[in-house]
Amino acid sequence: MSESFIKIDIFCHVVDNLGDIGVCWRFCRALVRDQGCYVRLFVDDFDAFAKIEPMLDKTRDIQHIEGVEVFRWDHAVIDLHYNASADAVIEAFACDLPEKVVGLMTLAPRPPVWLDLEYMSAEPWIDTHHAVVSPHPTLPLTKTLFFPGFTEKSGGLTREAGLIERRQAFQADMAAQNAWRASVGLPSRVTGVIDISLFCYAVSPVEALLQAFVGTGETVRFMVPAGVATAPLTRFLGQKPEPGTVVRHGNIIFHNITFLTQDDYDRLLWSCDLNFVRGEDSLVRAVWAGNPLVWDIYKQDQAAHMPKLKAFQDHFWGGLAPVDREILDFFSVMWNEGGRQDENIPAAGLLECLPRLQDYARRRSLEQAAQDDLATRLVGFILREMKKQG
């Protein structure tokens, strides 16, 4: 048994998008594969989970998938099957643990390491708030906020062992890319054709963006997951895009694809010239893809998301040439603030600078990958806390 063979329980409450379970599922797999942990994942929305993990059987309350023991999170399952807490208990994104779980944590001979896995951010303040252990106000337990992030002082980002090497090999092998594309119903790469993945929220200005690309005259293919931006795409195309269909609108071609597994979504990001991504999980995967990206951040009241967006732009794209940074910032504002759609959207300028953006993105991806990943940092923290307890 390795030193890091620890038992971890993770609780995931799916709010209104796939990001919560997407982040948790990648994280669980990395803990099992790369850290040798025993992981139990409790999820309250199997319908959302099944969209990204086809091996999930929605009719079963408990099952093993890729070494992770998956539980349906409801009162009956918890009451019947949760009989002892693990070495560490993680509540993802400030979800409230079931009362029975907290009660068993207080009764454990050695209190488990209790963590709140927070949302990822590049904002500087998380470096001073990350991994600070605080006593619970009413229980004989301590709790720690764990912040994923981009710096050495943060919790890091989820990255499986060997991911960058697999990505580089895939991107260097056109035959492998085209074979994979054929396996999921996508067309082969074509010289002179720009491939863009489009994964966005319903409020994003999709029609204005597409019209701007029409104006470039360049052949652009959009790979869009089924159910994403259906209403604006229908207005733009004059017909509802159905899964598996291909629709042409002038120089723009749409491939409406079914939801991919997480590993296949990685390959889509690896094989596109530009990725529009939404939420936390797909942003991090686009960083590892090493291709140009535009982030559709999850919207919050009173524009609370905008400092987080700016922090990422400054951190990841801060060294770009001013002319290229200006174009990226334009698209970032247009995509996230609901403004600038009526201006002359510089789609042609974005296409022109894609080779420079790619060179920069791949360098920044490698620099980011030189740091320890989230699973490594979290397991190290848990082991240190367990050692303190004796």
C-alpha positions in Angstrom: 0.0 0.0 0.0 1.5 3.4 -1.0 1.9 6.2 1.5 -0.8 8.2 -0.3 -3.4 5.4 -0.1 -6.0 7.4 1.7 -9.7 7.2 1.6 -11.5 10.3 0.4 -15.2 11.1 0.2 -16.3 13.8 -2.2 -19.8 15.3 -2.2 -21.0 17.1 -5.4 -24.2 19.1 -5.7 -24.9 19.9 -9.3 -26.3 23.4 -9.5 -27.5 24.3 -13.0 -24.7 23.3 -15.4 -22.2 20.5 -16.0 -19.2 22.3 -14.6 -19.7 21.0 -11.0 -19.7 17.3 -11.9 -17.2 17.9 -14.7 -14.6 19.3 -12.3 -15.3 16.6 -9.6 -15.2 13.7 -12.0 -11.9 14.6 -13.5 -10.5 15.3 -10.0 -11.8 11.9 -8.7 -10.2 10.0 -11.6 -6.9 11.8 -11.0 -6.9 10.9 -7.3 -7.4 7.2 -8.1 -5.2 6.9 -11.2 -2.3 9.1 -10.1 -2.4 9.2 -6.3 -3.6 5.7 -5.5 -6.5 7.0 -3.3 -9.7 5.2 -2.6 -12.5 7.6 -3.6 -16.2 7.6 -3.0 -18.1 10.2 -5.0 -21.6 11.3 -4.0 -23.6 13.0 -6.7 -27.1 14.3 -6.5 -27.8 14.6 -10.3 -27.2 11.4 -12.3 -28.8 12.9 -15.4 -26.2 15.6 -15.7 -23.4 13.1 -14.8 -24.5 10.7 -17.5 -24.0 13.4 -20.2 -20.2 13.3 -19.7 -19.8 9.7 -18.4 -21.6 7.1 -20.6 -20.6 4.2 -18.3 -22.9 5.6 -15.6 -26.0 3.5 -15.0 -28.7 5.9 -13.9 -30.8 3.1 -12.4 -28.2 2.0 -9.9 -27.5 3.8 -6.6 -24.0 2.5 -6.2 -21.5 1.5 -8.9 -17.8 1.5 -9.7 -16.5 3.5 -12.6 -12.8 3.7 -13.4 -11.9 2.8 -9.9 -14.2 5.4 -8.3 -17.1 4.2 -6.1 -20.1 6.3 -7.2 -23.1 6.9 -5.0 -26.4 8.5 -5.7 -26.6 11.3 -3.1 -30.0 11.1 -1.5 -31.2 10.6 2.0 -32.1 6.9 1.6 -28.7 6.0 0.1 -26.8 7.9 2.7 -28.8 6.5 5.6 -28.4 3.0 4.4 -24.8 2.9 3.2 -22.8 5.7 4.9 -21.5 4.1 8.0 -18.1 5.6 8.5 -16.3 8.7 7.3 -13.1 8.5 5.2 -9.7 10.0 6.0 -10.7 13.1 4.2 -14.2 14.5 3.4 -14.5 17.1 0.6 -17.5 19.2 0.0 -17.3 20.5 -3.5 -18.1 24.2 -4.0 -19.5 24.8 -0.6 -22.3 22.2 -0.8 -23.7 21.3 2.6 -22.8 17.8 3.9 -25.6 15.5 5.0 -26.3 15.6 8.8 -25.4 11.9 9.1 -22.0 12.4 7.5 -21.1 15.3 9.8 -22.3 13.4 12.8 -20.1 10.4 11.9 -17.2 12.8 11.4 -17.5 14.1 14.9 -17.5 10.5 16.3 -14.5 9.3 14.4 -11.5 8.3 16.5 -9.4 10.5 14.3 -11.4 13.4 12.9 -11.2 13.4 9.1 -9.6 16.2 7.2 -12.5 18.3 6.2 -12.1 20.4 3.1 -14.2 22.8 1.0 -13.0 22.5 -2.6 -13.7 26.0 -3.9 -14.0 27.4 -7.4 -10.9 28.0 -9.4 -9.5 31.5 -9.8 -6.5 33.5 -10.9 -7.3 36.3 -8.5 -4.3 37.2 -6.3 -6.3 37.1 -3.1 -6.7 33.3 -3.2 -3.0 32.8 -2.5 -3.4 34.1 1.0 -6.7 32.4 1.7 -5.8 28.9 0.3 -5.3 26.0 2.7 -5.9 28.0 5.9 -7.2 25.6 8.6 -10.0 27.0 10.8 -11.8 25.5 13.7 -15.5 24.8 13.2 -17.6 27.3 15.2 -19.8 24.6 16.9 -18.2 21.2 16.2 -14.9 19.6 17.4 -13.7 19.7 13.8 -11.5 21.9 11.6 -12.3 22.9 8.1 -10.1 24.1 5.2 -10.9 26.2 2.1 -8.9 24.7 -0.8 -8.6 27.0 -3.8 -7.6 25.7 -7.2 -5.5 28.2 -9.0 -2.7 29.1 -11.3 0.1 29.9 -8.9 2.5 27.9 -6.7 0.7 29.2 -3.6 -2.7 28.0 -4.8 -4.2 24.6 -4.9 -3.2 24.1 -8.6 -5.2 22.7 -11.5 -6.4 19.2 -12.3 -4.0 17.6 -14.7 -3.6 13.9 -15.1 -0.2 12.3 -15.3 1.1 12.3 -18.9 -1.6 14.6 -20.2 0.7 17.1 -21.9 2.7 14.4 -23.5 -0.4 12.7 -24.9 -1.7 16.1 -26.2 1.6 16.9 -27.9 1.7 13.4 -29.6 -1.9 13.8 -30.8 -1.3 17.3 -32.2 1.8 16.1 -34.0 0.0 13.2 -35.7 -2.6 14.3 -38.3 -3.6 10.7 -39.0 -4.4 10.2 -35.4 -6.5 13.3 -35.3 -8.4 12.4 -38.3 -9.0 8.8 -37.1 -10.3 10.1 -33.9 -12.5 12.6 -35.6 -14.0 9.9 -37.8 -14.8 7.8 -34.7 -17.0 10.6 -33.3 -18.5 11.7 -36.6 -16.4 14.8 -37.2 -14.7 15.7 -40.5 -11.0 15.5 -41.1 -8.7 18.5 -40.8 -8.5 20.4 -44.1 -5.7 22.9 -44.9 -7.1 26.4 -45.1 -10.2 25.6 -43.1 -10.5 27.0 -39.6 -12.0 24.7 -37.0 -13.6 26.2 -33.9 -15.2 24.5 -30.9 -18.2 26.4 -29.5 -19.3 25.6 -25.9 -21.1 28.6 -24.4 -24.0 29.7 -22.2 -27.4 30.6 -23.6 -26.9 34.3 -23.0 -23.8 34.6 -25.1 -24.0 36.8 -28.3 -23.8 33.9 -30.6 -25.6 35.5 -33.6 -23.3 38.6 -33.6 -20.2 36.4 -33.4 -21.3 34.1 -36.3 -22.3 37.1 -38.5 -18.8 38.5 -37.9 -17.2 35.3 -39.1 -19.5 35.3 -42.2 -18.0 38.6 -43.0 -14.5 37.3 -43.2 -15.2 35.1 -46.2 -13.0 32.4 -44.7 -14.3 28.8 -44.4 -15.0 28.2 -40.8 -16.3 25.1 -39.2 -18.0 25.2 -35.8 -18.2 22.1 -33.6 -21.1 22.7 -31.3 -22.4 20.2 -28.6 -26.0 19.4 -29.0 -28.3 21.6 -26.9 -25.8 24.4 -26.6 -27.0 27.8 -27.9 -29.9 26.1 -29.7 -32.1 29.2 -29.8 -29.6 31.6 -31.4 -28.3 29.0 -33.7 -31.8 28.3 -34.9 -32.4 32.0 -35.5 -29.1 32.3 -37.4 -29.4 29.1 -39.5 -33.2 29.3 -40.1 -33.6 25.8 -38.7 -33.1 23.9 -35.5 -29.7 22.1 -35.4 -30.3 18.5 -34.6 -27.6 16.2 -33.1 -25.3 14.7 -35.7 -26.4 17.1 -38.4 -24.2 19.4 -40.6 -25.6 22.7 -41.7 -24.0 25.2 -44.1 -24.6 29.0 -43.9 -22.5 30.7 -46.5 -18.9 30.2 -45.6 -19.8 28.9 -42.1 -20.3 25.1 -41.5 -22.0 23.8 -38.3 -21.4 20.3 -37.0 -23.9 19.7 -34.2 -22.3 16.9 -32.1 -23.5 14.8 -29.3 -22.0 15.3 -25.9 -18.5 13.8 -25.7 -16.8 12.0 -22.9 -14.3 14.1 -21.0 -11.4 12.4 -22.8 -13.0 13.0 -26.2 -13.8 16.6 -25.3 -10.0 17.0 -24.6 -9.3 15.7 -28.1 -11.8 18.1 -29.6 -10.0 21.0 -27.9 -6.6 19.6 -29.0 -7.7 19.4 -32.7 -9.4 22.8 -33.1 -7.7 26.1 -34.1 -9.8 28.1 -31.6 -11.9 27.1 -28.6 -14.8 29.0 -27.1 -15.2 27.4 -23.7 -17.5 28.0 -20.7 -17.3 27.5 -17.0 -14.3 26.1 -15.0 -13.7 22.6 -16.3 -13.6 23.4 -20.0 -11.4 26.5 -19.4 -8.7 24.4 -17.6 -8.9 21.8 -20.3 -8.5 24.5 -23.0 -5.4 25.7 -21.1 -3.9 22.2 -21.3 -4.9 22.0 -25.0 -2.4 24.8 -25.8 -4.7 26.4 -28.4 -6.2 29.9 -28.5 -9.3 30.2 -26.3 -12.0 32.6 -25.4 -13.6 32.1 -22.0 -17.3 32.3 -21.3 -17.3 32.7 -17.6 -20.2 31.8 -15.4 -22.3 34.9 -14.8 -22.9 36.3 -11.3 -25.0 39.1 -9.9 -23.7 42.6 -10.1 -20.9 41.5 -12.5 -19.0 39.8 -9.7 -17.5 37.5 -12.3 -15.7 40.2 -14.2 -12.7 40.6 -11.8 -12.2 36.8 -12.0 -12.3 37.0 -15.8 -9.8 39.9 -15.9 -7.5 38.1 -13.5 -7.3 35.1 -15.9 -6.8 37.3 -18.9 -3.9 39.1 -17.2 -2.3 35.9 -15.9 -2.5 33.8 -19.0 -2.4 36.4 -21.8 -0.4 39.1 -20.0 2.7 38.7 -22.2 1.0 38.9 -25.6 1.9 41.5 -28.1 -0.5 44.5 -27.5 -2.2 44.2 -30.9 -3.1 40.5 -30.2 -4.1 41.2 -26.6 -6.4 44.0 -27.8 -8.3 41.6 -30.1 -8.6 38.9 -27.4 -9.8 41.4 -24.9 -12.4 42.7 -27.4 -13.8 39.2 -27.7 -13.7 38.6 -24.0 -15.7 41.7 -23.3 -18.2 41.0 -26.1 -18.7 37.4 -24.9 -19.1 38.2 -21.2 -20.4 41.7 -20.7 -23.2 41.5 -23.3 -21.8 44.5 -25.0 -19.8 45.5 -28.2 -21.9 43.3 -30.4 -23.0 46.4 -32.5 -19.4 47.4 -33.1 -17.2 46.1 -35.9 -16.3 42.7 -34.5 -12.7 42.0 -35.6 -13.2 38.4 -36.6 -10.8 38.7 -39.5 -8.2 40.1 -37.1 -8.7 37.1 -34.8 -8.3 34.6 -37.5 -5.1 36.4 -38.7 -3.5 36.3 -35.3 -4.4 32.6 -34.5 -0.9 31.3 -35.4 0.7 33.8 -33.0 -1.9 33.0 -30.3 -1.2 29.3 -30.7 2.5 29.7 -30.2 1.9 31.7 -27.1 -0.8 29.4 -25.7 1.4 26.3 -26.1 4.3 28.0 -24.3 2.0 29.2 -21.4 0.4 25.7 -21.2 3.9 24.1 -20.7 4.8 26.8 -18.1 1.6 26.1 -16.2 2.2 22.3 -16.4 5.6 22.7 -14.7 3.6 23.2 -11.4 2.2 20.4 -9.3 -1.4 19.5 -10.1 -4.4 19.8 -7.9 -4.6 16.2 -6.9 -0.9 16.1 -5.9 -1.2 19.2 -3.8 -4.4 18.1 -2.1 -3.1 14.7 -1.2 0.0 16.2 0.2 -2.0 18.6 2.3 -4.2 15.7 3.6 -1.2 13.6 4.5 0.4 16.5 6.4 -2.8 17.1 8.3 -3.1 13.4 9.2 0.5 13.3 10.4 -0.2 16.2 12.7 -3.1 14.2 14.3 -0.8 11.2 14.8 
